[in-house]
């Protein structure tokens, strides 16, 4: 999975306290998320019901990225 050219991956661990699911740690800069990943992961999330404050902030970031 490549979300941005500067994405950092910190590894994966099994969470035995939550049904043996795998959890991975990644760090990315929002303004460097690749456009096709932005459309797939962020814009579909914007259609759900996050908090208004978070939603407004994320929309501003997405709009700023598109203007560049």
C-alpha positions as CSV (number, residue, x, y, z in Angstrom):
1,X,0.0,0.0,0.0
2,X,1.5,3.3,-1.0
3,X,-0.5,6.3,0.1
4,X,2.1,9.0,-0.4
5,X,5.8,9.2,-1.5
6,X,6.8,10.0,2.0
7,X,4.8,7.4,3.9
8,X,6.6,5.6,6.7
9,X,5.7,2.1,7.8
10,X,6.5,1.1,11.4
11,X,5.5,-2.6,11.3
12,X,2.6,-4.8,12.1
13,X,1.6,-6.6,15.3
14,X,-1.1,-9.1,16.2
15,X,-3.6,-7.7,18.7
16,X,-4.5,-10.7,20.8
17,X,-6.8,-8.6,23.0
18,X,-9.0,-7.7,20.0
19,X,-9.7,-10.9,18.1
20,X,-6.2,-11.6,16.8
21,X,-6.5,-8.7,14.2
22,X,-3.3,-7.3,12.6
23,X,-2.6,-3.7,13.4
24,X,-0.1,-1.6,11.4
25,X,1.5,1.7,12.2
26,X,1.9,4.3,9.4
27,X,2.8,7.9,9.3
28,X,1.8,10.2,6.3
29,X,1.5,13.9,5.6
30,X,-2.1,14.6,4.6
31,X,-1.1,17.1,1.9
32,X,1.1,14.4,0.2
33,X,-1.5,11.7,-0.2
34,X,-1.7,10.5,-3.8
35,X,-4.8,11.8,-5.6
36,X,-6.2,8.3,-6.4
37,X,-5.8,7.3,-2.8
38,X,-7.4,10.6,-1.6
39,X,-10.4,10.0,-3.7
40,X,-10.8,6.4,-2.6
41,X,-10.1,6.7,1.1
42,X,-10.7,10.3,2.2
43,X,-13.6,11.4,0.0
44,X,-15.6,8.3,0.7
45,X,-15.0,9.0,4.4
46,X,-16.3,12.6,4.0
47,X,-19.6,11.1,3.0
48,X,-20.0,9.4,6.4
49,X,-20.7,11.2,9.7
50,X,-17.4,12.4,11.3
51,X,-17.5,15.4,13.6
52,X,-18.2,18.7,11.9
53,X,-14.9,20.3,13.1
54,X,-12.8,17.4,11.7
55,X,-14.9,17.4,8.5
56,X,-14.3,21.1,7.9
57,X,-10.6,20.8,8.5
58,X,-10.2,17.8,6.2
59,X,-12.3,19.5,3.5
60,X,-10.0,22.6,3.7
61,X,-6.9,20.4,3.3
62,X,-8.4,18.5,0.3
63,X,-9.5,21.7,-1.4
64,X,-6.1,23.3,-0.9
65,X,-4.4,20.2,-2.4
66,X,-6.6,20.4,-5.5
67,X,-5.8,24.1,-6.1
68,X,-2.1,23.3,-6.4
